[in-house]
Each structure stands twice: as C-alpha cells, then as structure tokens.
Amino acid sequence: MSALFNFHSFLTVVLLVICTCTFLKMQFPTILEQKTGFRGFFWKAARIGERLSPWVAAGCFTMGVSIIFF
C-alpha cells in the first residue's frame, strides 16, 4: 500500500524526511539555503528538526519501537 494512504507509513516518511533534512543541513549548510520553492519545503523540514529535536527524537524512537513490535 502507498505511504500516502497508510497513516503509519505516512508518519514514518515524514519523520525520515525531517531527520534527513536536518542532518543534511548540519553537514552541508549551503544545500538548504533557499527558503522558497521546492527546496524551501526541505528547508522548513530541517528547521522543524532543529527546533523540535527532542520531540522529533521521541517520535523516531516511538516509531521504531512500533515498527519492531507491531
């Protein structure tokens, strides 16, 4: 089933995008400089990962546990 129609898979994809964008912004800051357009979406995801990192980490941990056990 597509990740768009399964809520659990959709949350997994969103968390992976946030974590990946945050990592890329920390390693290569010039990639996500543009705040508008297509790359602006990834800049916003990286900003969410930077500012809400304890919540994103808790979400990733919870999602990992739910994938392993359920």
BELNORTA-V228429 format. One record per pair of residues at least 4 apart in sequence whose ideal C-beta (glycine too) atoms are under 7 Angstrom apart, sorted by sequence separation. I is the first residue (numbers start at 1). J is the second residue. D is the distance in Angstrom with one decimal. If there is no record, write none. Layout:
{{I J D} {I J D}}
This chain:
{{1 5 5.8} {6 10 6.5} {7 11 6.5} {8 12 6.7} {9 13 6.4} {10 14 6.4} {11 15 6.3} {12 16 6.3} {13 17 6.3} {14 18 6.5} {15 19 6.2} {16 20 5.9} {17 21 6.1} {18 22 6.3} {19 23 6.3} {20 24 6.3} {21 25 6.2} {22 26 6.5} {23 27 6.2} {24 28 5.8} {25 29 6.0} {36 40 4.6} {39 43 6.2} {40 44 6.4} {41 45 6.6} {42 46 6.4} {43 47 6.4} {44 48 6.5} {45 49 6.6} {46 50 6.3} {47 51 6.2} {48 52 5.6} {49 53 6.2} {52 56 5.5} {53 57 6.0} {54 58 6.4} {55 59 6.3} {56 60 6.3} {57 61 6.3} {58 62 6.2} {59 63 6.1} {60 64 6.3} {61 65 6.5} {62 66 6.3} {63 67 6.3} {64 68 6.4} {65 69 6.0} {66 70 5.1} {1 6 4.9} {34 39 4.5} {35 40 5.1} {3 9 4.0} {4 10 6.3} {34 40 6.2} {3 10 5.5} {24 31 5.8} {25 32 4.8} {32 39 6.4} {49 56 5.4} {24 32 6.6} {35 43 5.3} {34 43 6.7} {3 13 4.8} {32 42 5.7} {21 32 6.8} {32 43 4.7} {32 46 5.5} {21 42 4.8} {25 46 4.0} {21 45 4.1} {22 46 4.9} {21 46 4.0} {18 45 4.9} {22 49 3.0} {17 45 5.3} {21 49 6.3} {22 50 6.0} {18 48 5.5} {19 49 6.2} {18 49 4.6} {19 56 6.7} {18 56 5.7} {15 56 6.9} {19 60 6.4} {15 59 5.5} {15 60 5.5} {15 63 5.8} {12 63 5.7} {11 63 6.5}}
